[in-house]
């Protein structure tokens, strides 16, 4: 199947698929893909670029909006460049964050007045206006304002005797003194150097009077970062880390450090667990925040064009953690939340119904976990509808062939639902209508048309189905089969 140059560019450069993956998806050879790329003028990636992982749009959106990372920070984290990250955000319809807005709202006249008349440093102005010092420097240069030299900064009206007294007698840090005088730390250091006062060594700095019990309390009980504690106590984060180590306090790992909101252990019963596993198999991406045994966070993400789906995400996970949602300008909505490891059962995704669910049905005769699993899977992948001829139907379409075959057996043997065998609805490589994409694998379908089967399915799923649109469609089908006589 031949594709256009735009489609090929999207697969190779935006989705970052390899030539082999594209060839497999389109049912051709890698050499054919290479020839098509040459004909379209598309450059091949270098070996180092090829080793980069495909970019995850939900992860980019989460880092940009929730973590407030810059484009450069996200690019470095994901092994891409700033331009690629910017394009992904634009394509998702994610608006530029407040830092960009702050930059555009800067008043050049105010910056000039603060620098020239009030004699503030660039760092002070930046802190007051919520931007970086290089941004202030660039605005001043653009306006033609001559920048002060180091010697001119030394002429700023400051009580140098008081600075020396605070530094030597009270043994305050240069950061604390700078905060007290409302200037940048570098100004204090310059004044001390000009008066011949040597800077304290690292060892002397550690001997500064700091309440180590208070440091430990803020770090453990208030869960403040070392940087936050350092700013409050007028020192640096390295000093705080050394004081914590001295007190025998272990440093939080990266996974624990990024926890910004209160989280709760999973407190649902087995039926909720089964539902969540079914829903996860169909519609969620779940991964560890960091690799390694110390990981304490699972990142759950998803995207949809349906508001009802976003509402369901919020209903399912808001009792356990803070839920983040971005409403993209392209009509697509992105969701994420950070769960603790009590949700580790969501981490594994396989093409088969969880063993414990099957065991409960087969060994114990308890079919409720299976029905709850089917409800979650239906909320993610299923569809109830009334056809134009007045008949109704239910279908599940997914790449999970084994799960659908297991459901076919379960429906017939355990749940008293007459169900025909599953069928191949869309072979691998089938173009997806209205998009430049094709199916990445064989898409299978499980279909129900019999009135008695639909009635029985609605009866079983009604207590567990949660998706608002899906429930509404189920009730329409249920009413239809009852009106036609079950």
C-alpha positions in Angstrom: 0.0 0.0 0.0 1.6 3.3 -1.1 1.4 6.3 1.2 1.8 10.0 0.5 5.0 11.9 1.5 3.0 13.7 4.2 1.9 10.4 5.7 5.4 9.0 5.5 6.8 12.1 7.2 4.3 11.7 10.0 5.1 8.0 10.5 8.9 8.5 10.5 9.5 12.0 11.9 6.5 12.7 14.1 5.6 9.2 15.4 9.3 8.3 15.2 8.7 4.8 13.9 11.6 2.9 12.4 11.7 2.1 8.7 11.2 -1.6 9.7 8.1 -0.7 11.8 6.6 1.3 8.9 7.4 -1.5 6.5 5.6 -4.0 8.7 2.6 -1.7 9.2 2.2 -1.1 5.4 3.0 -4.6 4.4 6.1 -3.8 2.3 9.9 -4.2 2.7 12.3 -1.8 4.5 14.1 -1.2 1.2 10.7 0.0 -0.3 10.3 2.4 2.6 13.9 3.7 2.1 13.2 4.3 -1.6 10.0 6.1 -0.8 11.8 8.3 1.7 14.5 9.2 -0.9 11.8 10.1 -3.4 10.1 12.3 -0.9 13.3 14.0 0.1 13.1 12.8 3.7 16.4 12.4 5.6 17.2 9.3 7.6 17.9 9.6 11.3 21.5 9.0 12.6 22.2 6.0 14.7 22.1 8.0 17.9 18.7 9.5 17.0 17.3 6.1 16.1 18.1 4.9 19.6 15.8 7.5 21.0 12.4 6.2 22.3 9.2 7.4 20.5 7.8 10.5 22.1 4.7 10.2 24.2 2.3 13.1 23.7 0.6 12.6 27.1 4.0 12.6 28.8 5.0 15.8 27.0 1.7 17.5 28.0 2.1 16.3 31.6 5.7 17.6 32.0 4.8 20.9 30.4 1.5 21.7 32.2 1.7 19.8 35.5 5.4 19.8 36.2 5.9 23.3 34.6 9.0 22.1 32.8 10.5 24.3 30.0 10.7 23.1 26.4 14.4 22.7 26.9 14.0 20.6 30.0 11.4 18.3 28.4 13.6 18.0 25.3 16.5 16.9 27.4 14.4 14.5 29.5 12.9 12.8 26.4 16.0 13.0 24.1 14.5 15.3 21.6 15.0 19.0 20.5 13.0 22.1 21.6 11.4 22.5 18.2 10.0 19.0 18.2 8.5 19.4 21.7 7.0 22.8 20.6 5.4 21.2 17.5 3.9 18.4 19.6 2.3 20.9 22.0 0.9 22.9 19.2 -0.4 19.8 17.5 -2.2 18.8 20.8 -3.6 22.3 21.1 -1.8 22.9 24.4 -1.6 26.6 25.1 1.8 28.2 26.0 2.1 28.3 29.8 2.2 31.3 32.1 5.9 31.9 31.6 5.4 32.8 28.0 2.4 35.0 29.0 4.5 36.7 31.7 7.2 37.5 29.1 4.7 39.1 26.7 3.1 41.2 29.5 6.4 42.8 30.7 6.4 46.6 30.7 9.6 47.8 29.2 9.2 51.2 30.8 8.8 49.7 34.2 11.9 47.6 33.7 13.9 50.6 32.6 12.6 52.7 35.6 13.5 49.9 38.1 17.0 49.5 36.7 18.0 53.2 36.0 16.1 55.2 38.6 15.5 52.7 41.5 18.9 51.1 40.8 17.7 47.5 41.2 19.9 44.7 39.8 18.7 42.6 36.9 18.2 39.6 39.2 16.1 41.7 41.6 13.9 42.9 38.7 13.5 39.4 37.4 12.4 38.1 40.8 9.8 40.8 41.2 8.4 40.3 37.7 8.5 36.5 37.7 10.9 36.0 34.8 14.6 35.2 34.4 17.5 37.6 34.7 18.6 37.0 31.0 15.1 38.0 30.0 15.5 41.4 31.8 19.0 41.8 30.3 17.6 41.3 26.8 14.8 43.8 27.4 17.2 46.4 28.6 19.6 45.9 25.6 16.6 46.1 23.2 15.7 49.5 24.7 19.3 50.7 24.4 19.8 51.0 28.2 23.6 50.8 29.0 24.2 48.0 31.4 26.1 48.8 34.7 29.6 47.4 35.2 30.7 45.6 38.3 32.3 48.7 39.6 29.1 50.7 39.1 27.2 48.0 41.1 29.6 48.6 43.9 28.4 52.2 44.1 24.8 51.2 44.9 23.9 52.8 48.3 24.4 50.0 50.8 25.7 50.0 54.4 28.9 48.1 54.0 29.8 48.1 57.6 26.5 46.5 58.4 27.1 43.9 55.7 30.5 43.0 57.2 29.0 42.9 60.8 26.3 40.5 59.6 28.7 38.3 57.8 31.5 38.1 60.4 29.8 38.7 63.8 26.4 37.1 63.2 27.8 34.7 60.7 24.9 35.1 58.3 25.3 33.7 54.8 25.6 36.0 51.8 22.2 34.8 50.7 20.6 35.9 54.0 22.3 39.3 53.9 21.2 39.8 50.3 17.6 39.0 51.2 17.8 41.4 54.1 19.0 44.3 51.9 16.8 43.3 48.9 19.7 42.8 46.5 21.3 39.9 44.6 23.7 37.7 46.4 26.4 38.6 43.9 26.2 42.3 45.0 26.9 41.2 48.7 29.9 39.1 47.6 31.3 41.9 45.5 31.1 44.3 48.5 32.8 41.8 50.8 35.6 41.3 48.2 36.0 45.0 47.7 36.6 45.4 51.5 39.0 42.5 51.5 36.8 40.1 53.5 37.6 36.5 52.5 34.7 34.2 51.7 34.0 31.4 54.1 35.1 27.9 53.1 32.7 25.1 52.6 33.7 23.7 56.0 33.1 27.0 57.8 29.7 27.4 56.1 28.6 24.1 57.5 29.4 25.5 61.0 26.7 28.2 60.6 24.1 28.1 63.4 21.2 26.1 61.8 18.4 24.3 63.7 18.9 20.8 62.5 15.8 19.5 64.2 13.8 22.1 62.3 15.5 21.1 59.0 14.5 17.4 59.7 10.9 18.4 60.6 10.4 20.5 57.4 11.9 17.7 55.3 10.0 14.8 56.7 6.8 16.2 58.1 6.1 19.1 55.7 7.8 17.3 52.8 9.6 20.4 51.7 12.4 20.1 49.2 16.0 20.8 50.2 15.9 23.9 48.0 12.8 25.2 49.7 14.4 24.7 53.2 17.6 26.3 52.0 15.8 29.4 50.7 13.9 29.8 54.0 17.0 29.4 56.1 19.2 31.6 53.9 21.7 28.9 52.8 22.1 26.4 49.9 20.6 23.0 49.3 24.0 21.3 49.6 24.3 22.5 53.2 20.8 21.2 53.9 21.6 17.8 52.4 24.8 17.5 54.6 22.8 18.5 57.7 20.2 15.8 56.9 22.9 13.2 56.3 24.5 14.2 59.6 21.1 13.5 61.3 20.9 10.1 59.6 18.0 11.1 57.4 17.9 9.3 54.1 17.4 11.5 51.0 14.1 11.0 49.1 14.5 9.2 45.8 13.4 11.0 42.6 10.1 9.2 42.5 9.3 10.2 46.1 10.5 13.8 45.5 8.1 14.5 42.7 5.0 13.7 44.8 3.3 17.0 45.0 -0.2 16.0 46.1 -1.7 13.8 48.8 -2.3 10.2 47.6 -4.3 7.3 49.0 -4.0 3.6 48.9 -6.4 1.6 46.8 -9.4 1.0 49.1 -11.8 -0.6 46.6 -13.1 -4.1 46.7 -12.3 -6.9 44.2 -15.1 -5.8 41.9 -13.6 -2.3 41.6 -10.2 -3.9 41.0 -11.6 -6.1 38.2 -13.4 -3.1 36.6 -10.2 -1.0 36.7 -8.2 -3.8 35.1 -10.7 -4.2 32.3 -10.8 -0.4 31.8 -7.0 -0.2 31.8 -6.6 -3.0 29.2 -8.7 -1.0 26.9 -8.0 2.7 27.4 -5.1 3.6 29.8 -1.4 3.8 29.7 0.3 3.0 33.0 4.0 3.1 33.7 6.4 3.6 36.6 7.6 7.2 37.1 11.1 6.0 37.4 12.8 2.6 36.8 14.3 0.7 39.7 13.2 -0.9 43.0 12.7 2.5 44.7 9.9 3.7 42.5 6.9 4.9 44.5 4.7 6.4 41.7 2.7 5.0 38.8 1.9 7.5 36.1 -1.5 6.9 34.5 -2.3 8.7 31.2 -5.0 8.7 28.6 -6.6 10.9 25.9 -10.0 11.1 24.3 -12.3 13.4 22.3 -15.2 12.5 24.6 -16.0 14.7 27.6 -17.9 11.7 29.2 -14.6 9.8 29.1 -12.7 12.6 30.8 -15.5 12.7 33.5 -15.1 8.9 34.0 -11.3 9.3 34.4 -12.0 11.9 37.1 -14.6 9.7 38.8 -12.3 6.7 38.9 -9.1 8.3 40.2 -9.9 11.5 42.0 -10.6 9.6 45.3 -7.0 8.4 45.2 -4.9 11.3 43.7 -4.9 14.7 42.0 -6.2 14.3 38.5 -4.8 16.5 35.7 -6.7 17.3 32.6 -5.8 19.4 29.5 -8.5 20.4 27.1 -6.7 20.7 23.8 -7.7 23.2 21.1 -7.8 20.4 18.6 -10.8 18.9 20.5 -8.7 16.2 22.1 -8.5 16.0 25.9 -5.5 14.6 27.8 -5.6 13.1 31.3 -3.0 12.0 33.8 -2.6 11.2 37.5 0.1 9.9 39.8 -0.9 6.9 41.9 1.0 5.1 44.6 2.2 1.5 44.3 -1.0 0.0 45.8 -2.2 0.3 42.2 0.6 -1.9 40.9 -2.1 -4.3 39.6 -2.7 -1.8 36.8 0.9 -2.0 35.6 0.7 -5.3 33.8 -1.2 -5.4 30.5 -1.5 -8.7 28.7 -3.8 -10.1 26.0 -5.7 -12.3 28.4 -8.3 -11.9 31.2 -6.5 -11.7 34.6 -6.0 -15.2 36.0 -7.6 -14.4 39.4 -10.8 -13.3 37.6 -11.0 -16.5 35.6 -10.2 -18.5 38.7 -13.1 -16.9 40.6 -15.5 -17.9 37.9 -14.2 -21.3 37.0 -13.2 -22.6 40.5 -15.4 -20.7 42.9 -18.4 -20.1 40.6 -18.2 -16.4 41.4 -18.9 -14.6 38.1 -19.2 -11.0 39.5 -15.4 -10.2 39.0 -15.7 -11.4 35.4 -18.8 -9.2 34.8 -17.1 -6.2 36.4 -14.0 -6.8 34.2 -16.3 -6.9 31.1 -17.9 -3.7 32.2 -14.6 -1.9 32.5 -13.5 -3.3 29.1 -16.8 -2.2 27.6 -16.5 1.3 29.0 -13.1 1.5 27.2 -13.8 -0.5 23.9 -17.5 -1.4 23.7 -20.4 0.0 21.9 -24.2 -0.3 22.2 -26.3 1.0 19.4 -29.7 0.8 17.7 -29.5 0.4 13.9 -31.6 2.3 11.4 -33.7 -0.8 10.7 -34.9 -0.8 14.3 -32.7 -3.6 15.5 -30.0 -3.2 18.1 -26.5 -4.6 18.6 -23.5 -4.7 20.9 -19.9 -4.9 19.8 -16.4 -5.0 21.2 -13.6 -4.2 18.8 -9.9 -4.5 19.9 -6.5 -5.8 19.0 -6.8 -8.2 22.0 -7.7 -11.4 20.1 -7.2 -13.7 23.1 -9.3 -11.6 25.5 -12.2 -11.6 22.9 -11.9 -15.3 22.4 -12.0 -15.8 26.2 -15.1 -13.6 26.4 -16.8 -15.5 23.6 -16.3 -18.7 25.7 -17.3 -17.1 29.0 -20.5 -15.6 27.5 -21.7 -18.9 26.1 -20.5 -21.3 28.9 -20.8 -19.2 32.1 -23.1 -16.2 31.6 -25.9 -17.7 29.5 -25.3 -15.3 26.6 -25.5 -16.8 23.1 -22.5 -15.3 21.3 -21.2 -16.1 17.8 -17.4 -16.6 17.3 -15.3 -13.5 17.1 -14.3 -12.3 13.6 -11.5 -10.3 12.0 -13.0 -6.9 11.4 -9.9 -5.0 10.1 -6.8 -6.8 9.0 -3.4 -5.2 9.9 -2.6 -2.3 7.6 -6.2 -1.3 7.0 -6.5 2.5 6.5 -8.4 4.3 9.3 -11.2 6.4 7.9 -10.6 10.2 8.1 -6.9 9.8 9.2 -3.5 9.2 7.5 -3.0 6.1 9.7 -3.6 2.4 9.3 -4.3 -0.3 11.9 -1.1 -1.4 13.6 -2.4 -5.0 14.0 -5.4 -7.2 13.3 -8.5 -5.7 14.8 -11.0 -8.3 16.1 -14.7 -7.9 16.8 -17.2 -9.6 19.2 -20.8 -8.9 18.1 -24.2 -9.6 19.7 -27.5 -9.2 17.8 -29.9 -11.7 19.4 -32.6 -10.0 21.6 -32.2 -12.5 24.4 -28.4 -12.1 24.4 -28.6 -8.3 24.5 -31.2 -8.4 27.3 -29.0 -10.7 29.4 -25.9 -8.6 28.8 -27.6 -5.4 29.8 -29.0 -7.1 32.9 -25.5 -8.2 33.9 -23.6 -5.0 33.1 -26.1 -2.5 34.5 -24.8 -2.5 38.1 -21.2 -2.1 36.9 -21.1 0.1 33.8 -19.9 3.6 34.6 -19.4 5.5 31.4 -22.3 8.0 31.0 -22.6 7.7 27.2 -22.2 3.9 27.4 -25.0 3.6 30.0 -27.3 5.8 28.0 -26.7 3.7 24.9 -27.2 0.5 26.9 -30.6 1.7 28.2 -31.6 2.5 24.6 -30.7 -1.0 23.4 -32.4 -2.6 26.5 -35.6 -0.6 25.8 -35.5 -1.6 22.1 -35.2 -5.4 22.7 -38.0 -5.2 25.4 -40.2 -3.3 23.0 -39.6 -5.9 20.3 -40.4 -8.8 22.7 -37.5 -10.7 24.4 
